[in-house]
């Protein structure tokens, strides 16, 4: 159904129904982690950008944190560099780290800024290197992941300054240590750290599936809500595997850090952000304290 097919009275009812949710989130920080299919499908991309501009216009302080896995993989392939993943994280040698910085901080970040402008919004592209905003160290792991980092500190000043000036911050997730070494930071993890540092009301992770499911082959097995204390057991029994592990762990990290609501939603559904924020039922999986 297009807007041309909707009567004026129906439009009015939709806006009236959304009012309590708009009031709830007005002036609050909401961090959206953007990635997956919603980042490669042009129609979904346009829907996400229009949602973010709409939220900004009604007073929600949106911070867009993005990955760029498909573009990084494509660029590496074009350069003859193999992509390798360990426990859902990209192995990052020195050459791969340079490509990650080039793609995320350059092309992907600025493309998103341009798309938001095309929807009538004002965005400011940032990356973790700007003002050493995302400080990091080498991720400690049983398996060497190269220059994959973990966040040690988020300096929120550049983000807050951008929002105070009326911009939507668009953040590429690379980090830097005191010696200037650049690290590839998992975008889900970075989003959780940014949301925690900002004292966000909500963090929304966009994925390519309905949410956390008991059976990955059965979308009807969606888990609507889960206590973070249950996650270790779900990892041990194999319900949560591979790339889903850092996603659920970042949701748990955000909730433990004081973020009021952490939700994983299906980015394949147009306007899924608005459905999540402006309805009682929401969408996807909500993570909550025990």
MIKOLLUM-789044 format. One record per residue (C-alpha): x, y, z; residue in one letter; chain. Coordinates in Angstrom, 3 decimals. Layout:
N
(site (X; Y; Z); "A"; "A")
...
This chain:
290
(site (0.000; 0.000; 0.000); "X"; "A")
(site (1.405; 3.420; -0.953); "X"; "A")
(site (0.711; 6.725; 0.757); "X"; "A")
(site (-1.598; 7.601; -2.143); "X"; "A")
(site (-3.885; 4.700; -1.165); "X"; "A")
(site (-4.142; 5.751; 2.488); "X"; "A")
(site (-7.007; 8.033; 3.448); "X"; "A")
(site (-6.366; 11.232; 5.363); "X"; "A")
(site (-8.253; 9.846; 8.360); "X"; "A")
(site (-6.052; 6.727; 8.396); "X"; "A")
(site (-2.918; 8.892; 8.230); "X"; "A")
(site (-4.225; 10.880; 11.186); "X"; "A")
(site (-4.892; 7.676; 13.183); "X"; "A")
(site (-1.382; 6.399; 12.488); "X"; "A")
(site (0.177; 9.655; 13.686); "X"; "A")
(site (-2.053; 9.756; 16.771); "X"; "A")
(site (-1.126; 6.169; 17.672); "X"; "A")
(site (2.576; 7.007; 17.321); "X"; "A")
(site (2.380; 10.098; 19.562); "X"; "A")
(site (2.974; 8.357; 22.946); "X"; "A")
(site (6.076; 6.637; 21.556); "X"; "A")
(site (7.375; 9.870; 20.029); "X"; "A")
(site (6.951; 11.540; 23.421); "X"; "A")
(site (8.717; 8.628; 25.136); "X"; "A")
(site (11.801; 8.866; 22.935); "X"; "A")
(site (11.936; 12.642; 22.359); "X"; "A")
(site (15.300; 13.962; 23.501); "X"; "A")
(site (16.626; 10.433; 24.157); "X"; "A")
(site (19.624; 8.814; 22.461); "X"; "A")
(site (18.952; 5.764; 20.301); "X"; "A")
(site (21.901; 3.913; 18.770); "X"; "A")
(site (21.171; 2.018; 15.549); "X"; "A")
(site (23.708; -0.525; 14.357); "X"; "A")
(site (23.262; -0.775; 10.617); "X"; "A")
(site (24.473; -3.671; 8.505); "X"; "A")
(site (23.504; -6.841; 6.691); "X"; "A")
(site (21.007; -7.037; 3.829); "X"; "A")
(site (19.539; -3.646; 4.705); "X"; "A")
(site (22.897; -2.223; 3.687); "X"; "A")
(site (23.052; -3.875; 0.256); "X"; "A")
(site (19.425; -3.690; -0.895); "X"; "A")
(site (18.694; -0.231; -2.335); "X"; "A")
(site (15.009; -0.200; -1.364); "X"; "A")
(site (15.747; -1.263; 2.218); "X"; "A")
(site (18.604; 1.212; 2.410); "X"; "A")
(site (16.270; 4.042; 1.416); "X"; "A")
(site (13.715; 2.921; 4.016); "X"; "A")
(site (16.311; 2.848; 6.792); "X"; "A")
(site (17.643; 6.300; 5.938); "X"; "A")
(site (14.140; 7.793; 5.789); "X"; "A")
(site (13.325; 6.204; 9.179); "X"; "A")
(site (16.441; 7.726; 10.724); "X"; "A")
(site (15.660; 11.170; 9.317); "X"; "A")
(site (12.068; 10.896; 10.573); "X"; "A")
(site (13.240; 9.959; 14.074); "X"; "A")
(site (15.644; 12.880; 14.078); "X"; "A")
(site (12.912; 15.299; 12.989); "X"; "A")
(site (10.596; 14.235; 15.859); "X"; "A")
(site (13.330; 14.824; 18.425); "X"; "A")
(site (15.034; 11.446; 18.786); "X"; "A")
(site (18.825; 11.708; 18.995); "X"; "A")
(site (19.820; 8.955; 16.570); "X"; "A")
(site (23.398; 7.727; 16.343); "X"; "A")
(site (24.038; 5.477; 13.337); "X"; "A")
(site (26.866; 2.964; 13.785); "X"; "A")
(site (27.674; 0.957; 10.693); "X"; "A")
(site (29.653; -2.009; 9.493); "X"; "A")
(site (30.510; -2.755; 5.898); "X"; "A")
(site (31.378; -6.427; 5.703); "X"; "A")
(site (30.139; -7.083; 2.143); "X"; "A")
(site (31.995; -4.075; 0.714); "X"; "A")
(site (35.156; -4.986; 2.614); "X"; "A")
(site (34.956; -8.569; 1.352); "X"; "A")
(site (34.374; -7.400; -2.240); "X"; "A")
(site (37.314; -4.996; -2.082); "X"; "A")
(site (39.609; -7.640; -0.601); "X"; "A")
(site (38.566; -10.083; -3.330); "X"; "A")
(site (39.290; -7.479; -6.019); "X"; "A")
(site (42.761; -7.066; -4.512); "X"; "A")
(site (43.315; -10.822; -4.397); "X"; "A")
(site (43.188; -11.011; -0.591); "X"; "A")
(site (41.290; -13.903; 0.998); "X"; "A")
(site (38.682; -13.148; 3.685); "X"; "A")
(site (38.882; -15.394; 6.735); "X"; "A")
(site (36.553; -15.462; 9.733); "X"; "A")
(site (37.087; -16.909; 13.209); "X"; "A")
(site (34.092; -17.144; 15.589); "X"; "A")
(site (32.232; -14.611; 13.466); "X"; "A")
(site (35.106; -12.068; 13.451); "X"; "A")
(site (37.196; -11.137; 10.415); "X"; "A")
(site (40.866; -12.083; 10.698); "X"; "A")
(site (42.676; -8.797; 10.093); "X"; "A")
(site (46.302; -8.732; 9.027); "X"; "A")
(site (48.110; -5.475; 8.261); "X"; "A")
(site (46.939; -5.357; 4.648); "X"; "A")
(site (43.345; -6.150; 5.584); "X"; "A")
(site (43.429; -3.440; 8.276); "X"; "A")
(site (44.333; -0.857; 5.622); "X"; "A")
(site (41.434; -2.009; 3.420); "X"; "A")
(site (38.999; -1.925; 6.361); "X"; "A")
(site (40.008; 1.656; 7.137); "X"; "A")
(site (39.760; 2.697; 3.492); "X"; "A")
(site (36.335; 1.119; 2.885); "X"; "A")
(site (34.615; 1.838; 6.214); "X"; "A")
(site (35.908; 5.335; 6.915); "X"; "A")
(site (35.919; 6.380; 3.281); "X"; "A")
(site (33.383; 4.989; 0.865); "X"; "A")
(site (30.802; 3.354; 3.153); "X"; "A")
(site (30.667; 6.150; 5.703); "X"; "A")
(site (30.362; 8.940; 3.168); "X"; "A")
(site (27.823; 7.037; 1.080); "X"; "A")
(site (25.560; 6.864; 4.145); "X"; "A")
(site (26.026; 10.578; 4.859); "X"; "A")
(site (24.993; 11.283; 1.268); "X"; "A")
(site (21.928; 9.022; 1.514); "X"; "A")
(site (20.722; 10.764; 4.674); "X"; "A")
(site (21.157; 14.131; 2.959); "X"; "A")
(site (19.092; 12.784; 0.066); "X"; "A")
(site (16.246; 12.130; 2.534); "X"; "A")
(site (16.400; 15.676; 3.835); "X"; "A")
(site (18.558; 14.988; 6.884); "X"; "A")
(site (21.862; 16.412; 8.069); "X"; "A")
(site (24.530; 13.827; 8.850); "X"; "A")
(site (28.164; 14.051; 9.890); "X"; "A")
(site (30.491; 11.170; 9.088); "X"; "A")
(site (32.857; 10.143; 11.878); "X"; "A")
(site (35.187; 7.235; 12.517); "X"; "A")
(site (36.883; 5.962; 15.636); "X"; "A")
(site (40.145; 7.608; 14.590); "X"; "A")
(site (38.649; 11.117; 14.720); "X"; "A")
(site (39.907; 12.653; 17.938); "X"; "A")
(site (40.802; 9.100; 19.061); "X"; "A")
(site (37.071; 8.706; 19.665); "X"; "A")
(site (37.202; 4.887; 19.830); "X"; "A")
(site (40.267; 3.844; 21.782); "X"; "A")
(site (41.198; 0.190; 21.495); "X"; "A")
(site (43.712; -2.544; 22.160); "X"; "A")
(site (44.362; -5.909; 20.539); "X"; "A")
(site (41.534; -8.335; 21.255); "X"; "A")
(site (42.636; -11.113; 23.557); "X"; "A")
(site (41.530; -14.427; 22.093); "X"; "A")
(site (42.448; -18.117; 22.105); "X"; "A")
(site (43.099; -17.700; 18.369); "X"; "A")
(site (45.170; -14.857; 16.939); "X"; "A")
(site (42.860; -12.513; 15.010); "X"; "A")
(site (45.527; -10.043; 13.934); "X"; "A")
(site (44.561; -6.390; 14.245); "X"; "A")
(site (41.083; -7.022; 15.589); "X"; "A")
(site (40.575; -4.756; 18.557); "X"; "A")
(site (38.460; -4.417; 21.636); "X"; "A")
(site (37.231; -1.040; 22.809); "X"; "A")
(site (38.930; 0.375; 25.897); "X"; "A")
(site (37.276; 3.801; 25.910); "X"; "A")
(site (34.782; 5.883; 23.920); "X"; "A")
(site (35.234; 9.658; 23.938); "X"; "A")
(site (31.661; 10.859; 23.434); "X"; "A")
(site (32.550; 14.525; 22.892); "X"; "A")
(site (32.653; 14.388; 19.046); "X"; "A")
(site (29.307; 12.551; 19.007); "X"; "A")
(site (27.646; 14.922; 21.454); "X"; "A")
(site (28.992; 17.957; 19.593); "X"; "A")
(site (27.579; 16.643; 16.313); "X"; "A")
(site (24.143; 16.088; 17.850); "X"; "A")
(site (24.194; 19.479; 19.571); "X"; "A")
(site (24.785; 21.078; 16.173); "X"; "A")
(site (21.793; 19.244; 14.708); "X"; "A")
(site (23.674; 16.494; 12.862); "X"; "A")
(site (23.030; 12.747; 12.830); "X"; "A")
(site (26.390; 11.137; 13.710); "X"; "A")
(site (27.328; 8.317; 11.320); "X"; "A")
(site (30.160; 6.292; 12.848); "X"; "A")
(site (32.580; 3.862; 11.179); "X"; "A")
(site (33.933; 1.333; 13.643); "X"; "A")
(site (37.699; 1.394; 13.551); "X"; "A")
(site (39.725; 2.069; 16.690); "X"; "A")
(site (43.193; 3.276; 17.574); "X"; "A")
(site (45.627; 2.738; 20.434); "X"; "A")
(site (48.053; 5.168; 22.073); "X"; "A")
(site (50.776; 4.246; 19.547); "X"; "A")
(site (48.515; 4.988; 16.598); "X"; "A")
(site (47.878; 1.361; 15.623); "X"; "A")
(site (44.526; 1.027; 13.833); "X"; "A")
(site (42.213; -1.841; 14.788); "X"; "A")
(site (39.212; -3.397; 13.102); "X"; "A")
(site (36.377; -3.278; 15.653); "X"; "A")
(site (33.328; -5.507; 15.334); "X"; "A")
(site (30.480; -3.082; 14.591); "X"; "A")
(site (28.049; -4.772; 16.989); "X"; "A")
(site (30.537; -4.540; 19.841); "X"; "A")
(site (31.414; -0.928; 19.004); "X"; "A")
(site (27.724; 0.005; 18.907); "X"; "A")
(site (27.216; -1.461; 22.397); "X"; "A")
(site (30.204; 0.477; 23.761); "X"; "A")
(site (28.997; 3.712; 22.158); "X"; "A")
(site (25.445; 3.194; 23.460); "X"; "A")
(site (26.762; 2.547; 26.973); "X"; "A")
(site (29.053; 5.588; 26.925); "X"; "A")
(site (26.192; 7.814; 25.742); "X"; "A")
(site (23.722; 6.419; 28.288); "X"; "A")
(site (21.418; 5.538; 25.399); "X"; "A")
(site (17.759; 4.728; 25.903); "X"; "A")
(site (17.856; 2.025; 23.259); "X"; "A")
(site (20.237; 0.120; 21.012); "X"; "A")
(site (18.829; -1.498; 17.880); "X"; "A")
(site (20.827; -4.094; 15.931); "X"; "A")
(site (19.702; -4.671; 12.353); "X"; "A")
(site (20.328; -8.235; 11.141); "X"; "A")
(site (19.463; -10.499; 8.196); "X"; "A")
(site (17.201; -12.755; 10.267); "X"; "A")
(site (14.071; -12.273; 12.374); "X"; "A")
(site (16.112; -12.203; 15.577); "X"; "A")
(site (17.384; -14.857; 17.964); "X"; "A")
(site (15.783; -18.208; 17.069); "X"; "A")
(site (15.881; -21.600; 18.730); "X"; "A")
(site (16.188; -23.186; 15.285); "X"; "A")
(site (17.993; -21.038; 12.703); "X"; "A")
(site (16.128; -22.858; 9.914); "X"; "A")
(site (12.703; -22.088; 11.406); "X"; "A")
(site (11.701; -18.426; 11.615); "X"; "A")
(site (8.676; -19.425; 13.698); "X"; "A")
(site (11.068; -20.366; 16.508); "X"; "A")
(site (11.822; -16.704; 17.231); "X"; "A")
(site (12.626; -15.939; 20.869); "X"; "A")
(site (10.729; -12.701; 21.544); "X"; "A")
(site (12.657; -11.802; 24.681); "X"; "A")
(site (15.550; -13.325; 26.573); "X"; "A")
(site (17.293; -12.599; 29.861); "X"; "A")
(site (21.009; -11.985; 29.465); "X"; "A")
(site (21.674; -14.619; 32.127); "X"; "A")
(site (20.326; -17.252; 29.727); "X"; "A")
(site (22.787; -16.471; 26.926); "X"; "A")
(site (25.721; -18.584; 28.169); "X"; "A")
(site (23.501; -21.643; 28.213); "X"; "A")
(site (22.196; -20.924; 24.718); "X"; "A")
(site (25.778; -20.642; 23.450); "X"; "A")
(site (26.775; -23.891; 25.153); "X"; "A")
(site (23.844; -25.848; 23.709); "X"; "A")
(site (24.521; -24.546; 20.179); "X"; "A")
(site (21.415; -22.363; 19.844); "X"; "A")
(site (23.706; -19.340; 19.419); "X"; "A")
(site (26.678; -19.927; 17.102); "X"; "A")
(site (29.088; -18.179; 14.723); "X"; "A")
(site (28.392; -14.543; 13.899); "X"; "A")
(site (25.362; -14.498; 16.206); "X"; "A")
(site (27.656; -14.792; 19.258); "X"; "A")
(site (29.131; -11.259; 19.097); "X"; "A")
(site (25.662; -9.862; 18.360); "X"; "A")
(site (23.992; -11.306; 21.447); "X"; "A")
(site (27.047; -10.584; 23.596); "X"; "A")
(site (26.943; -6.931; 22.586); "X"; "A")
(site (23.263; -6.741; 23.527); "X"; "A")
(site (24.092; -8.230; 26.915); "X"; "A")
(site (27.001; -5.814; 27.313); "X"; "A")
(site (24.748; -2.838; 26.559); "X"; "A")
(site (22.088; -3.919; 29.057); "X"; "A")
(site (24.708; -4.571; 31.729); "X"; "A")
(site (26.141; -1.121; 30.977); "X"; "A")
(site (22.835; 0.600; 31.700); "X"; "A")
(site (21.217; 0.862; 28.252); "X"; "A")
(site (17.509; 0.471; 28.965); "X"; "A")
(site (16.564; -1.598; 25.931); "X"; "A")
(site (18.583; -3.753; 23.527); "X"; "A")
(site (16.791; -5.211; 20.513); "X"; "A")
(site (17.830; -7.317; 17.528); "X"; "A")
(site (15.501; -6.756; 14.552); "X"; "A")
(site (15.063; -8.032; 11.011); "X"; "A")
(site (16.557; -5.419; 8.688); "X"; "A")
(site (14.939; -7.142; 5.686); "X"; "A")
(site (11.559; -5.738; 6.742); "X"; "A")
(site (10.970; -2.195; 5.443); "X"; "A")
(site (10.688; 0.382; 8.252); "X"; "A")
(site (11.513; -2.232; 10.894); "X"; "A")
(site (13.045; 0.508; 13.086); "X"; "A")
(site (9.738; 2.373; 13.247); "X"; "A")
(site (7.802; -0.847; 13.891); "X"; "A")
(site (10.109; -1.604; 16.816); "X"; "A")
(site (10.033; 1.854; 18.356); "X"; "A")
(site (6.453; 2.929; 17.705); "X"; "A")
(site (4.410; -0.143; 18.618); "X"; "A")
(site (3.701; -2.165; 21.767); "X"; "A")
(site (4.514; -5.478; 20.090); "X"; "A")
(site (7.843; -4.384; 18.683); "X"; "A")
(site (9.721; -6.741; 16.404); "X"; "A")
(site (12.611; -9.199; 16.747); "X"; "A")
(site (14.256; -10.176; 20.043); "X"; "A")
(site (14.522; -7.965; 23.129); "X"; "A")
(site (17.361; -8.578; 25.606); "X"; "A")
(site (16.694; -7.706; 29.235); "X"; "A")
(site (18.310; -7.954; 32.667); "X"; "A")
(site (17.802; -11.163; 34.620); "X"; "A")
